[in-house]
Amino acid sequence: MQKKDLEEMDPEARRYFDTLPASLREQLMQSGVKMTTREQLESYCVNVLRQHGNGIRL
């Protein structure tokens, strides 16, 4: 995900993104994956939490 992708997000996705912990937002930005909907963001976050379990630092 790049900064320009934030501008292309639908409003609901952007509001959701803005509520995420800073570490997860940073991880999304570094992922390189383009996400424009809340559903895409939620799916990504669920997968991250599954992979890292309780060890993720949010």
N, C-alpha and C positions, 0 to 999 in steps of 0.2 A: 504494500500500500504506500502511496506517495501523498504528499501534501495536496496535490491537485485532486486526488481521489476524495479527500474530505469535502471539497467544494462540490463534487459530483454526487455525493451521497444524498439519498432522499432525506427530508427533514426528520422523519422518525428515526432513521438510522443514525443521523448525526447526534440527535439528542441522546440516544442510547450510548453511542461512542463516548460522548462527553461525560457520562456517568461512570464509566469504567475506571478502575484503579489505574494510576499513572503507569505502573509497570506493564499492565496488560495493553494499554494504549500504545506504549513504546514497542512492545512485541508485535502488535499488529502493524505498526508503521515499518518495522524492520522485516516483516514477513515477505514483502514484495507481492502479496496477493491483493488483487483489486476486489473490494467489496463495496457494494452500493446500497444494500438493503439491510434492514434490521435482522432479518432472518439469517442472512449470510454471516453477520457479525455474531449473532447468538450461537450459531452452529460452530463457528471458529472457537469461541470462548468455551463452549461445552467440551470440545475436543481437547483444548489446552488443559482444562481442569481434569479431564479423564487421564491424560498422559502424565500429568505432574502430581495428581492427587492432592493431598494436603500439603505437599512440599512446596507448592508454588507460592511465591511471595507477591501478594497483591496489595 
